[in-house]
Amino acid sequence: MGQIDLGLQLMAYGLSGVFFVLIMFYAVIKLLDKIFPYSPEKEQG
């Protein structure tokens, strides 16, 4: 059962890494949204 446990542990590390990167990506986007808020351009004319 050692290899099954090792496989599950490796899978948990991989999933943790994926979710960590997704959370960091979300946080960076929210931070950039606060630093540079959306302001629609005025129409010329």
LINFENMO-V309763 format. One record per residue. RES is the residue in three letters. PHI is phi in radians with two decimals (999 if undefined). Layout:
BEGIN
res=RES phi=PHI
res=RES phi=PHI
END
This chain:
BEGIN
res=MET phi=999
res=GLY phi=-1.13
res=GLN phi=-1.28
res=ILE phi=-1.17
res=ASP phi=-1.08
res=LEU phi=-1.12
res=GLY phi=-1.13
res=LEU phi=-1.16
res=GLN phi=-1.13
res=LEU phi=-1.13
res=MET phi=-1.11
res=ALA phi=-1.12
res=TYR phi=-1.10
res=GLY phi=-1.13
res=LEU phi=-1.14
res=SER phi=-1.08
res=GLY phi=-1.11
res=VAL phi=-1.10
res=PHE phi=-1.19
res=PHE phi=-1.08
res=VAL phi=-1.14
res=LEU phi=-1.11
res=ILE phi=-1.15
res=MET phi=-1.13
res=PHE phi=-1.06
res=TYR phi=-1.09
res=ALA phi=-1.14
res=VAL phi=-1.13
res=ILE phi=-1.14
res=LYS phi=-1.12
res=LEU phi=-1.11
res=LEU phi=-1.12
res=ASP phi=-1.16
res=LYS phi=-1.31
res=ILE phi=-1.25
res=PHE phi=-2.11
res=PRO phi=-1.15
res=TYR phi=-1.24
res=SER phi=-2.39
res=PRO phi=-1.12
res=GLU phi=-1.27
res=LYS phi=-1.33
res=GLU phi=-1.35
res=GLN phi=-1.47
res=GLY phi=2.33
END
